[in-house]
C-alpha cells in the first residue's frame, strides 16, 4: 500500500510514551500456538534505576534486579548476559535474548536492532568495537501505531535514506489478524522512531500478509524492500519478494517481484528473513528456512542477477547450520563494517537447545563473498 503525503508530514511528530513488551518470535502457521504459549516476560530494573540512563553490558553480568510490571515505563531493566566475546564463533557478541538482529554502522558506531523483548518494542544496543555493548533501555520504537496489536513487533531493519533513518518492522494488524510490514522514521539511528500511520506499508492480504522486511539499494541508487509473505497459516506457499520503494523509503513505488520460494526439503515449510548484498557482479541473498523455534532452523543463500531477480540457489543445504552451542541459527542480515568489509549478524539459541525459555543470542561473523559461495569465517 502507498503511504500518502499526510503520513509523510505527520512522521515528523515527536514520539510518545514508552510501551515495553514481551519477547515474541517470528514465524507463522502451526508455531502461532508456540508463540502464544511463551509467557510474557517481566522486566527488571536495578535499585535506584533512572529511565534516562543507559546500561553498559559486556564483560560483567548484571545482578540484583527487582521484578516490575510490563506496563511501568519509568526505569530501565538490567541485562542478564554472559561476558562479551570477540566476533566469531568463540561466543555470542551479545548473549541477551536478541532475535532477528539487524546491524547498521553510522559514524563510528554500530547499532544493533532486534525483535521486541524486555528492552522495548524494537530492542537496541550499540558499540564502537563489536565487543562492548551499551543498552538503550527504552528501545528504538517507543510507540506502535493504532492498527497494530501489542506484543507483536519483530524483525526490525533500518536504512539511512537522505537525512533520515527509516525503520521497517513487522507487526500484527489487530483488525485482520494478519502480520504486516510498517515503516517509521527518525533523525537519529537511536530513535525515537515514529510511525503515525493508519495502515501498514506492505500487507498483501491475498498472500496471507507480510513479515521480515529488509532494505537494499540497487546500483542505480534506488531503495528496495525485501519481505516474505506470511502465508503458511492461510494455506499460501511461502516466498520472498522484492519491491521498489520511493526515494525517501516511506512508500512502495512498484509491484512486488517473487525472488525465491520454499522448494528444498530443509527449508520446509518456510523461507523467510531475507537480506541482500551487492557483491559487484551479482547480488547475494541470505534467507532462513524451517521453523524459527526448532534446532534445525538454518540460513541458506541464493545468487541474484539484480535486486528484482532472477535468483537461483546453488546449494541444497544451508550455509549456516546448527552447532552444539548454537541451535537454530537464523534471521541473518548482511552489514558492512567501518572498513567497508561485509559481515553477517544472526541469532542462535544458546546451549544448543531451541525454544523458549531459552535465549536467541546475537552472533557476528565476517563473511568472504569473493568466491562462488559465501564463506562465514567465524
C-alpha atoms as one frame of an Amber mdcrd trajectory, in Angstrom:
protein
   0.000   0.000   0.000   1.163   3.514  -0.670   1.947   5.927   2.107   0.447
   9.309   1.240   1.679  12.840   1.807  -0.338  13.130   5.013   1.664  10.280
   6.500   4.955  11.819   5.405   4.100  15.147   7.014   2.939  13.570  10.264
   6.047  11.457  10.653   7.940  14.463  11.966   5.821  14.386  15.125   7.583
  13.582  18.356   7.323  10.131  19.946   5.089   9.493  22.933   5.356   7.280
  25.976   7.245   4.012  26.093   5.436   0.707  25.674   7.754  -2.052  26.816
   6.623  -5.543  25.905   7.429  -9.199  25.967   9.565 -11.234  23.618   7.956
 -12.837  20.622   9.401 -14.948  17.841   8.907 -14.773  14.103   7.004 -17.375
  12.172   3.527 -18.367  11.236   1.264 -21.351  10.771   1.478 -24.006  13.487
   4.021 -22.071  15.519   1.449 -19.371  16.333   0.470 -21.670  19.173   4.071
 -21.914  20.271   4.337 -18.121  20.389   1.152 -17.729  22.408   2.430 -20.308
  24.898   5.513 -18.216  25.654   4.823 -16.283  28.865   5.021 -12.512  28.667
   8.418 -11.579  30.057   8.695  -9.405  33.130  11.144  -6.537  33.146  13.812
  -5.970  35.735  15.495  -2.852  37.000  18.440  -2.153  39.239  17.514  -0.475
  42.500  17.586   3.281  42.033  17.351   2.950  38.245  16.841   6.038  36.089
  14.719   5.929  32.938  17.020   8.262  31.040  20.176   6.275  31.711  21.892
   3.683  29.580  23.385   0.419  30.765  26.778  -0.794  29.615  26.936  -4.527
  29.121  29.642  -6.887  28.045  32.280  -8.123  30.428  30.113  -8.304  33.566
  26.801  -9.993  34.335  24.071  -7.808  35.831  22.584  -8.946  39.140  20.382
  -7.765  41.959  17.300  -6.838  39.931  13.726  -6.355  41.065  10.760  -7.547
  39.011   8.344  -4.827  37.807   5.142  -4.949  35.727   5.310  -4.690  31.945
   3.274  -1.503  31.989   5.759   0.504  34.044   7.912   2.635  31.715   9.874
   4.542  34.341  13.087   2.548  34.759  15.451   0.586  32.528  15.734  -3.158
  33.065  19.030  -4.790  33.818  20.541  -7.069  31.204  21.268 -10.666  32.072
  24.103 -11.653  29.767  27.372 -13.518  29.664  30.794 -11.971  29.136  31.250
 -10.298  25.781  33.334 -12.152  23.232  35.211 -11.059  20.127  33.159 -11.502
  16.951  33.147 -15.056  15.636  32.101 -18.457  16.926  34.007 -18.375  20.219
  30.820 -16.997  21.748  27.902 -14.657  21.104  28.646 -10.973  20.688  25.650
 -10.220  22.920  24.118 -13.006  24.985  20.795 -11.449  25.902  17.659 -12.580
  24.077  18.102 -10.614  20.841  16.214 -12.274  17.967  16.207 -11.220  14.303
  19.147  -8.816  14.591  19.983  -6.013  12.184  23.261  -4.048  12.427  23.836
  -0.568  10.999  27.185   1.264  11.064  26.956   5.061  11.359  29.813   7.471
  12.159  31.976   5.140  14.205  29.131   3.345  15.983  27.424   0.012  15.288
  23.721  -0.045  16.158  22.055  -3.446  16.586  18.259  -3.677  16.490  16.200
  -6.746  17.414  12.706  -8.151  17.783  10.540  -6.917  20.647  11.612  -8.102
  24.072  12.286  -6.935  27.598  14.027  -3.808  26.309  11.361  -2.260  24.113
   9.248  -2.749  21.017  12.472  -2.670  18.992  15.420  -3.610  21.191  18.569
  -1.541  20.608  22.204  -1.883  21.660  25.261  -0.060  20.323  29.043  -0.463
  20.295  32.162   1.089  18.810  34.134  -2.172  18.696  31.610  -5.030  18.217
  32.530  -6.321  21.694  31.378  -3.911  24.422  27.673  -3.230  24.023  25.641
  -0.439  25.536  21.928  -0.961  26.040  19.483   1.769  25.019  16.878   0.600
  27.558  13.839   2.310  26.065  14.366   0.777  22.627  14.106   2.416  19.214
  10.316   2.447  18.709   8.571   3.732  21.858   5.057   3.520  20.406   3.379
   1.310  17.832   0.579   2.564  15.551  -3.066   2.199  16.500  -3.700  -0.573
  13.967  -1.023  -2.856  15.472  -1.603  -5.350  18.274   0.641  -5.144  21.343
   3.433  -7.704  21.831   3.660  -8.319  18.075   6.680  -6.320  16.842   9.644
  -8.132  15.334  12.342  -8.300  12.651  13.374  -4.616  12.509  15.713  -3.244
   9.834  16.970   0.307   9.295  18.111   2.224   6.195  19.752   5.629   6.060
  17.996   7.482   3.248  18.895  11.106   2.710  18.943  12.870   6.045  16.656
  10.381   7.782  16.811   6.894   9.257  13.926   4.676   8.187  12.855   1.688
  10.272  10.952  -1.249   8.777   9.338  -3.799  11.083   6.615  -6.434  11.249
   3.506  -6.202  13.418   0.139  -7.905  13.749  -2.790  -5.995  12.277  -5.360
  -6.274  15.042  -8.430  -5.944  12.809  -7.482  -8.694  10.361  -5.150 -10.961
  12.314  -2.567 -10.646   9.534   1.086  -9.836  10.018   2.124  -6.771   8.017
   5.168  -4.569   7.422   5.205  -0.969   8.588   7.632   1.955   8.495   8.809
   4.577  10.986  11.340   7.390  10.753  13.818   9.273  12.930  16.583  11.831
  12.563  18.886   9.573  14.600  19.783   5.862  14.413  18.987   5.719  18.141
  15.445   6.965  17.564  12.910   7.547  18.782  11.381   6.259  15.550   7.813
   7.421  14.933   5.157   5.583  12.930   1.865   7.507  12.960   0.395   5.611
  10.023  -3.188   4.415   9.970  -2.321   1.380   7.829   0.684  -0.845   7.119
   3.209  -0.146   4.380   3.071  -3.689   2.907   0.292  -6.183   3.638  -0.591
  -8.475   0.709  -3.835  -9.905   2.032  -4.203 -12.398  -0.795  -0.820 -13.870
   0.220  -1.509 -14.026   3.952   0.284 -10.794   4.914   3.982  -9.945   5.063
   6.863 -10.074   7.564  10.678  -9.796   7.748  11.326  -6.606   5.798  14.921
  -5.769   4.850  16.018  -2.728   2.811  18.561  -2.824  -0.010  19.758  -0.213
  -2.504  20.387  -1.173  -6.120  23.337   0.020  -8.248  21.274   2.894  -9.596
  20.849   4.185  -6.048  17.163   3.252  -5.770  15.873   1.756  -2.499  14.035
  -1.569  -2.439  12.394  -3.607   0.280  12.683  -7.367   0.652   9.929  -9.195
   2.525   8.406 -12.627   2.968   4.717 -13.379   2.519   3.290 -14.794   5.738
   1.044 -17.266   4.026   1.606 -20.700   5.571  -1.147 -20.179   8.146  -3.642
 -19.439   5.369  -2.504 -22.204   3.032  -0.389 -19.964   0.791   3.123 -21.026
  -0.290   5.977 -19.219   1.412   8.152 -16.987  -0.799  10.472 -13.971  -0.666
   9.755 -10.821  -2.658  11.456  -7.551  -3.548   9.573  -4.294  -4.088  10.804
  -0.891  -5.212  10.401   1.991  -2.751  10.041   5.727  -3.160  13.276   7.712
  -2.823  12.563   8.503   0.835  11.700   4.861   1.596   8.289   5.723   3.038
   6.097   4.328   0.255   6.157   1.450  -2.204   6.756   2.523  -5.803   6.233
  -0.681  -7.747   4.705  -4.147  -7.699   6.359  -6.950  -5.726   8.566  -9.453
  -7.576   8.950 -13.033  -6.355  12.613 -13.983  -5.888  12.608 -17.453  -4.310
  10.131 -19.857  -2.759  10.189 -22.880  -0.469  11.400 -25.699  -2.709  14.047
 -27.610  -0.733  13.454 -30.217   1.960  15.485 -28.496   4.690  13.527 -25.223
   4.232  10.019 -26.622   4.714   7.602 -25.053   5.421   9.159 -21.561   5.309
  11.653 -19.381   3.581  11.894 -16.071   5.420  14.196 -13.365   6.860  15.804
 -12.168   3.593  18.895  -9.962   3.345  20.735  -8.898   0.191  24.304  -7.724
  -0.523  25.732  -6.238  -3.715  28.794  -8.402  -4.397  29.875  -6.468  -7.504
  28.938  -8.816 -10.325  25.875 -10.267  -8.583  23.624  -9.867  -5.572  23.775
 -12.391  -2.739  20.544 -13.231  -0.945  20.541 -14.754   2.546  17.358 -16.294
   3.912  16.253 -18.570   6.752  14.408 -21.844   6.386  12.381 -24.263   8.560
  10.685 -23.291  11.868  12.154 -20.453  13.961  11.827 -22.404  17.220  13.465
 -25.644  16.064  17.097 -26.650  16.301  17.378 -27.399  12.560  16.377 -23.874
  11.503  19.200 -22.585   9.296  20.390 -19.991   6.795  20.551 -20.579   3.040
  21.613 -18.362   0.181  20.755 -17.585  -3.406  22.511 -15.696  -6.201  20.530
 -12.965  -7.975  21.237 -11.095 -11.201  19.562  -7.983  -9.815  17.539  -6.853
  -6.807  14.478  -7.862  -8.816  15.976 -11.252  -9.718  16.118 -13.744 -11.200
  17.646 -15.714  -8.338  18.997 -19.261  -8.151  20.029 -21.474  -5.235  23.479
 -23.039  -5.822  23.171 -25.415  -2.837  20.509 -27.757  -1.493  21.559 -27.258
   2.128  22.039 -24.293   4.478  25.369 -22.452   4.581  24.815 -21.765   8.281
  23.627 -24.842  10.130  23.070 -25.653  13.824  26.086 -26.142  16.113  26.327
 -27.752  19.564  26.467 -24.314  21.197  24.122 -22.530  18.794  20.870 -24.215
  17.776  18.606 -22.926  15.026  20.741 -20.108  13.600  18.641 -17.668  11.588
  17.494 -14.127  10.985  20.790 -13.444   9.215  21.467  -9.936   7.914  24.428
  -8.591   6.000  26.102  -5.447   7.305  29.265  -3.532   6.436  31.954  -2.586
   8.957  33.996   0.612   9.242  36.453  -0.637   6.619  33.682  -1.497   4.153
  34.037  -5.259   4.664  30.930  -7.467   4.759  29.722  -9.228   7.909  26.691
 -11.265   8.885  24.646 -10.780  12.050  22.340 -13.624  13.111  20.703 -15.144
  16.163  21.004 -18.664  17.561  19.702 -20.415  20.660  22.273 -20.614  23.448
  23.247 -24.024  24.797  22.256 -25.863  21.629  18.612 -26.231  22.734  15.937
 -24.423  20.719  12.787 -22.822  22.055  11.748 -20.657  24.968  12.523 -20.220
  27.851  15.918 -20.176  26.125  17.620 -17.160  24.537  18.410 -16.323  20.920
  21.733 -14.532  21.285  23.436 -12.220  18.784  26.322 -13.662  16.770  28.551
 -11.732  14.359  30.848 -13.193  11.707  32.878 -11.692   8.873  31.951 -13.179
   5.509  34.089 -13.717   2.411  31.997 -13.079  -0.714  34.811 -13.309  -3.266
  34.094 -16.903  -4.250  31.064 -18.636  -5.689  29.710 -19.455  -2.244  29.865
 -17.007   0.707  32.142 -18.256   3.482  31.465 -17.210   7.053  34.838 -17.038
   8.748  33.882 -17.410  12.371
